[in-house]
Structure formats: C-alpha cells, structure tokens
Amino acid sequence: MLDGSLKGNPAYFTLGGYGPYCALPRILTMLEAYRLPATFFVPTWIVEHWPHRCRAIVEAGHEVAYHGHRHEPFWALDETQQREIMTRSQAIFRDVLDVSPVGFRTPSGDWDARTPAILGEFGVRYSSSMRGDDRPYRIEVDGHPEGLIEIPARWELDDYASLAYQRAPDFPRGLDRTAPYSQVLANWCAEFDGSYEEGLSLTTLLHPKVSARPGRMALLEAFLSHMTAHGDVWFARCNEVAEFWHRPSMQPSNPEVGHAG
C-alpha cells in the first residue's frame, strides 16, 4: 500500500515527511511552553524512519499509541492482517522507543468488528476511534472482561476537515480549498465552550503536517490559550483518561455500553 501511494508519489511522500521532520519540533515546543501533556498516535513506519524525532515525544513526557504501521484501513483487513500489523507495531515501539502502548486510534476512522478483541490481545486498554458520545464510554469485548474504554474524538476538531489543502472539491467554485483560519479558530473554540459548559470530554484530531505550518501555529496557540484560560480544565494524556474511566466508581450500576465481539 505504501509503496504505491508514497514511494511512487514524491510530492505526497515529502508532505508526509514534513510532519516528523519540520512540524513535530514546533508542536513539542508549543506543548512545553503551555506545560500541557499530549498523546501522539504514531504509525510505526514513522518510528522506523524518524526514530530520533519519535524519541523526543517520549523524552518530553508525552504518550505514544498505536496507529497502524503504514496507516492501514483496519476495516478492510482480516484478522490475520490486523494481528500482523499489531505484532509488528508492538515490536517496533518496544525496540526503538522502549514503550508498550496501551492506546489505539484506527488510521481510517473505522474498524472491523473483530478489531476490539484483537486489540485486547496486545494489551490495548483504550481506543480513540469511534464517535458514540461526548464522554468516554466502555465497549464490551468478548474474552476481555475489562472491556475497552473508548475516548471519542470529533470530525469537527480534525484539522484535515478545515486546514488540509485540497484541489477538490473546488469550493468556492474555481478556488482551491482551505478554510479561513479565523473561522477554524472560532469553530474550535465554540466546540470547547459547549463541552466546558456541560463538563464533557473534548478530544482533538490534529496532524503535525497539517496544523504545525508556520502560519497555523498561531491558530493552535490561540486555541490553547482559549482553553487554558479556564483554570478548572483537566488536560490529560489519553492513557490517563482511560485509567480514570476504568475505575469501578466510574461504571454506572446499569451501564449503557457498546458491544463488540
């Protein structure tokens, strides 16, 4: 898959390489300035090719988690293929970064019905892949009594939806597509304000190669400034959120949970 779409397409390959090579250091510097933790869902192909950049994530105290090897669409893979990717990824994280991830975000925004059980085999305790609530929730998984905590993200907070340069669709007609940065910031802040008022969870989907361009860093910093202006917001790595939600006290007496298996 990668050989055809990346190595055979130098323009796209360099766009992907921009993320760990140029953009990631900006993100890490910004997070340090705001003293905020983060979770990075990293395809292990990236870990293999930019090990020093990825070690910097861990050395800064942030979490790394599973995101496929070559950003594969898990919904299109059979059980054997999914296990092969997880086995390879687990070994790369261990050998290169000396970490054992407990989190997973599906690269394609969807998964196969068998994926949750496979994740459990590899010690994954949470996912941030689905969209079923404004708060974390538990997914029942056959063969894994603890289940899987889902930390839902939102497409509205995916930078690809607004900031990734596209030639199509050409909207407005005749123009290439990138949303006005001021409108993107207003949308993101409105999403945060709504979640804050109701005491909910807010999870972003940000890609360094998209958001951490020089002109867009001001947008990210303004968004962080807006959120950190509230002194009673918990900024946490996803593994910390999952651990909190795994506590027995967080499970309702008659839980309404999703089921996978």
TALIN-V27922 format. One record per helix or strand of 2 or more residues. SS is the DSSP state (2 for helix, 1 for strand). FROM is the first residue (numbers start at 0). TO is the last residue. Records with the same first field share a line. If there is no record, write none. Layout:
SS->FROM-TO, FROM-TO
This chain:
2->1-6, 9-33, 43-48, 50-58, 73-75, 78-96, 114-120, 154-156, 158-162, 180-197, 207-210, 213-227, 237-245, 247-249
1->38-41, 62-65, 102-103, 125-126, 136-140, 143-149, 257-259
